[in-house]
Amino acid sequence: MKVVALTKYASFRCLAGACPSTCCSGWNILVDEEDYKRFKELEPEWLRQDILSNIRQRGGRYFFNNQKSGRCAMLDKDGLCRIQRNASEEVLCNTCRKYPRLINLIEGIFHLSMAASCPAVSEYLVCGDVGWSITEDSGKVKNITAEEYFLAEDAWKWYQELWETARRLCEQHPNVSLLYAYFEKMAFEVLKIIVQNPQGSIPVQFFQALEEDVSDRLGGFIDSQRVLWKRILNNYMNYRILSRKIEFPEEKDSDCVRQAQGELFLLRALAFCRFCEIGVLSVLDWQDLLQRVYRFCAHGRKVCSAFHNVLEDFFPQDELWSYMLG
């Protein structure tokens, strides 16, 4: 069977206790029926009772409880899961066992991607050379790009058309004079979402920098981050267009591209706010912000839907996304 995979997929290993993040924080973690039955028969008894006492039923489905902080009730203070610590990865519920892997069978081909909220994946997107591979039925492996793969080629073509229009616009009118105003607009829209959906509060503290007029720092931000930003932009679009098509193969190409660019614009806005706060940005800062953006934009149905709706009307023309990212 053919398999298309993000190149990071095969080498991925969970960082476990060395991970700087807690992947399940803020989630409502679903426990499916099979998982629940397995937990009811789990040994030792103390672990079984611990797990079952921290599962609630809602709407006919089971979920792990969350602590007041939003962290899963099964997490210890060190951020490690008591199930994984005291049993094995196979005992975890399906939601946790497969994270950050994204898998879909489309037209008889297995498609494998990964969630950028995982630190190992965000490091790859910031520092690596993002690519995809296709494994033929014969076992032969070929490297491919999103641009040349049938599932994403039309969306990529649309993106390239937007980018060409944006390039011509930038040559005539550099975007710096408009960028700050749209950073403020993005902050305003995201804060509205957070007010209505408190579970989506991850980026809120970074926007405090915009409470003052810091527009004079924009030029320094752009100049100091130009090379790294170009890498992140290219890597993320190559990753996200195909990855989103794997998750939502029926999504319109324009919606797919707009979503990917909208996430990048939010990332750039947050990075600018962080730059204003500390005066410099490291690779680790970009990785951390990328994880936060992906969490906000891709985890949680209500927040994701609200952000997607914001992107539809954010700019009067779609080419302005590419223009503002250039």
N, C-alpha and C positions, 0 to 999 in steps of 0.2 A: 504494500500500500504506500502511496506517495505521502510524504510528510513535508510541510513547509514550517520552518521554525526560525525564530529570532536566534541569532548566533550565540547569544548569551545562554540560551536555554539549556544546552547540553552540559555546560560547565558550572551551572548554578549550584551553589551549596549554601544552605541556611547558615548565617553567622551565629545563630543561637545566642549564647551569653555574651559574645563579643559585639552583638548588634547594637548600634547607637540608638535604635528606634524600637518602638513596640508596635508591631504590625497590626494588632487587633484593637488598638486603642480607639475608642469612639465608634466602633462597629456594633451593630446588633447582629450577633453571630448566630446564624441559623443552624439548628441541629436537626437533621432529617430523621425520618422514622427509623431507618436502618441503624443510624448512629445511636439513637435513643435506646433501641432494643439492646444494642451491644453494651452500652453503658450500664444497663440494668443487670447485666450478667457479669460485669467486670470484677475481677479480683485484683488486689485485696479489697476487703469490705470497706475499710476506711476511705479509700480513694473513690469507690463506687458511691458511698454516701455523700462525700464531698461534692462530687460532680452532680449528682441528682438534686442535691439541696440548692444548687446554684443554676438550675434550669427552670425557666418559667414557660407556661403555655399561653399563647396569644393567637387568636384567630385560627385555632386548629393546628398551629405549628409550634414547634419548640425553639426556644432561644436561650443562650446563656445570659444570666443577669450581668448588668454592668455596675461597677462601683460608682460613687458620686463623681469621681474624676473622669468617668467615661471609659475607664479601663475594664476589661473583662474580669469578672469575679474570680476566674481561675488563675489570674496572674499573681505571683508573689511580689514582694516589694522590689526585688531585683529585676523585675520585668520578664522573668521566665515563667512558662506555663507549668502548673503542677501536674497536668496530665503527661506532658512530654518529659518532665523531670523524673516522674515516678513510673512511667510505663514505656511506651515507644511511639514513634511517629505514626505507626499504623493504627494506634488506638484513637488518635485525634478524630474529631468530626470531619466530614468531607470538606467543609468550608475552610478549616484551618490546614488540613492536610495538603490541599492543592495550592494554597497561596504561596508565592505570588504568580503561579502558573495560570495561564488563560488558554483554554483548549476548546476548539470547535471543529466539527466535521462538516465540511462544505464541499458539495459536489464530489463526494467520495474521497476527499483529501483531508488528512488531519492537519489542522493549523494550530501552531503552538506559539504563544506570545507570553509576555510577563507584565506585571503591574509595576509602574514606575514609583509607586509608594514604598517599595522595598529598597532599602539602602544599597544593596548589591546591584540592583537594576539602575538606580539613579546614578551611581558611580559610573556604570557602563555608558549611560546616556550623556554624561558630562565629559568623561575622559576617554571613552573608547572610540572605536570605529564601528558604528552601528551597521549591521547588515543582516541579511536573511539567507537561509539555505533551503534548497529543495532536495529531498532524498527520493530518487526514483525507485520504482518497483524492483529494479535490478540491484539496488543498494548503492548506486552511484550518487555522490553528493555534488551539487553544483551551487555556487554562490550566486545569489540574485539580489536585485534591489526592488523596492516597492514600485519604482517607476516601470519596471518591465514585467511585473507579475499581474496576471489577468484580473485578480480580485481588486487591485488598487490602481491599475494603470489609468483608468478614466478619471479617478479622483486626482491622481498625480498630474495628469495633463491639465486639469482645471487649475490646480495649484500653480503649475508653471505658467499658465496664461495670466493668472493674477499677478504673479511675481514679475513677469515681463512688463506689464502695465505699470506696476509699482516702481520698477527700476527707472522707467522713463519719467515718472512723476518726481522721483528723488533727484534726478539729474536737473530738473527744472526748478524744483522747490524742495530743499532738504526738509525732513520731517521734524527737526528739533524744535521748531517754534510751536508745533502742535502737540508734540509728544507729552509734555507735562500736563496739559489740559485733559488729555485722554487718560493719563494715569489717575488724575483726580476723579474722572468720571468712572473708571473701573473700580476705584476704591469705594465710591458712593454706591454703585450697584451691588458690589459684593457685601457691603455692610447692610444693605437692605435685605439681602438674602439671609444674612446671619441673624438679624433681628427676628425674622419670621421662622428661621430654622436654627435654633441655638446649637444644635449638634454640628453645624458647619462652621464653627468659630475658630478654626485653626489659624487663618491668616490675619485675624483682626488686629493683633498688637503691632504688626509691622506698619500699618497705615497711619499710626500716630505721628510719623515723621511729616505727613502732609498737613498736619494741623497748623504748621507754619509755612510761609512761602520759602520753599527750598529750590525753586526753579533755577537759581544760579549754579546749582551743583550738577545740573543735568549734563552739561558739556563734559565735565570731568568724569562722570559716570560712564558716558558713552565711549569716550576715548580710552579710558583705562580697561574697559571690558570688551573692547571691539573684537579682538581675536577669539577670546573664549566664547563670546556670545555667538559668533558666526558658527563655531563648532557645535554649540548646543542647538542652535536653530536648525542646522542641517541634520544633525543626529535625531532630534526630536521629531521632525517632520517625516524622516525616513522610517522612524519607529512607529509614530502614532497613526499615520494615515492607514497603513496596512493593519496595525494592531486593532484599530477601531473597526475596520472592515471585517476583521475576524470576529469581533464581538457582535457587530451589528451589520451583517452582510446586506441587508435590505435598505440601509440608510442611504439617502440621497448623497451623491458625491459632494455637492456644495455644502451640505450640513456636516459631513465628515471633515472636510478641509477647514471649514469655519471653526469647528470645535477644536481641532488641533491648534490652529493659530490663536484662538481665544485663550487657550490654556497657556500658550507661550507668552501672550501679551500680559496675562495676569502674572506669570513668572517674572517678566521683565519689570513690571510695576513694583512687585514685592522686592525684587533685587535692588531697585533704585531706592526704595524706602530703607532697606537694610544698609545700603551704601551711605545714605545720609546719616544714619544712626552711628555707624562705626568708622566711616571714612575709608574703608577698604573692603574688598570682597575676596574671599579665598575660594578655591575649588570646593572645599567642604561646605561653604555657605551656599553655593549654587546647588549642590547635591541636596542639602537639607531643604531648601526652598522648593526644589522640584518635587521632592516627596510630599511636601505640604500641599502644593498646588494639585498634584494628582489625587491626593486624598479628597480635597475639596471638590474637585471637578468630576471624579469618577467613583467615589464611594458614597453611597447613600442616595436612594432614588429621588427624594424630594429636592435635595440640594442640587443634584446633577441636573434635574429637569429645570429648576429655576435658573441655573447658570446658563444652560443651553438656550433658554428663552431670552435671556439678556443678550446673548451673542447675536441673535437674529436681528435685533434692532439697534445694535451698538453703533455701527457705522452705516451711512446711507448706501454705500457701495462696498461689495466684498473685497475689491482690490485694495481698499484702505487698510485691511488687516496686514497684507504683505508690506504695504507702504510704511506702516508704523513699526513693523518688525525689522525693517531694513536698516 
